[in-house]
Amino acid sequence: MGMTNKQFQGFLRLALELLERAFKKSPDNEDLKKVRDIFQSMLEDE
């Protein structure tokens, strides 16, 4: 069973919100920044 485009975008937005919170707590964490940027680019590609 696959996800619809709308469900996938919702998942990305939820993950981005959580990543953004974690990044604010630890702004020097380059790994968090990379993952956040990847998720953001996936959302923009839609």
C-alpha atoms as a printed R data frame, in Angstrom:
   type eleno elety resid chain resno      x      y      z
1  ATOM     1    CA   MET     A     1  0.000  0.000  0.000
2  ATOM     2    CA   GLY     A     2  1.575  3.251 -1.122
3  ATOM     3    CA   MET     A     3  1.214  6.828 -0.023
4  ATOM     4    CA   THR     A     4 -0.596  9.467 -1.982
5  ATOM     5    CA   ASN     A     5  1.286 12.606 -2.935
6  ATOM     6    CA   LYS     A     6 -0.677 14.558 -0.317
7  ATOM     7    CA   GLN     A     7  0.206 12.036  2.412
8  ATOM     8    CA   PHE     A     8  3.876 12.138  1.430
9  ATOM     9    CA   GLN     A     9  3.924 15.936  1.533
10 ATOM    10    CA   GLY     A    10  2.288 15.806  4.972
11 ATOM    11    CA   PHE     A    11  4.966 13.396  6.167
12 ATOM    12    CA   LEU     A    12  7.704 15.690  4.847
13 ATOM    13    CA   ARG     A    13  6.172 18.732  6.543
14 ATOM    14    CA   LEU     A    14  5.906 16.870  9.860
15 ATOM    15    CA   ALA     A    15  9.496 15.657  9.611
16 ATOM    16    CA   LEU     A    16 10.696 19.159  8.677
17 ATOM    17    CA   GLU     A    17  8.951 20.644 11.700
18 ATOM    18    CA   LEU     A    18 10.646 18.129 13.995
19 ATOM    19    CA   LEU     A    19 14.011 18.671 12.316
20 ATOM    20    CA   GLU     A    20 13.606 22.436 12.661
21 ATOM    21    CA   ARG     A    21 12.931 22.096 16.400
22 ATOM    22    CA   ALA     A    22 15.970 19.870 16.846
23 ATOM    23    CA   PHE     A    23 18.115 22.250 14.787
24 ATOM    24    CA   LYS     A    24 17.061 25.221 16.953
25 ATOM    25    CA   LYS     A    25 18.183 23.301 20.044
26 ATOM    26    CA   SER     A    26 21.465 22.335 18.413
27 ATOM    27    CA   PRO     A    27 22.283 24.853 15.656
28 ATOM    28    CA   ASP     A    28 25.868 23.632 15.276
29 ATOM    29    CA   ASN     A    29 24.804 20.100 14.296
30 ATOM    30    CA   GLU     A    30 25.768 19.829 10.628
31 ATOM    31    CA   ASP     A    31 24.084 16.426 10.213
32 ATOM    32    CA   LEU     A    32 20.719 17.881 11.241
33 ATOM    33    CA   LYS     A    33 21.216 20.743  8.819
34 ATOM    34    CA   LYS     A    34 21.985 18.351  5.950
35 ATOM    35    CA   VAL     A    35 18.931 16.190  6.634
36 ATOM    36    CA   ARG     A    36 16.715 19.274  6.992
37 ATOM    37    CA   ASP     A    37 17.993 20.634  3.672
38 ATOM    38    CA   ILE     A    38 17.393 17.304  1.927
39 ATOM    39    CA   PHE     A    39 13.824 17.085  3.221
40 ATOM    40    CA   GLN     A    40 13.194 20.714  2.239
41 ATOM    41    CA   SER     A    41 14.432 20.078 -1.290
42 ATOM    42    CA   MET     A    42 12.191 16.997 -1.556
43 ATOM    43    CA   LEU     A    43  9.202 19.113 -0.605
44 ATOM    44    CA   GLU     A    44 10.134 21.823 -3.116
45 ATOM    45    CA   ASP     A    45 10.500 19.255 -5.904
46 ATOM    46    CA   GLU     A    46  6.858 18.220 -5.584
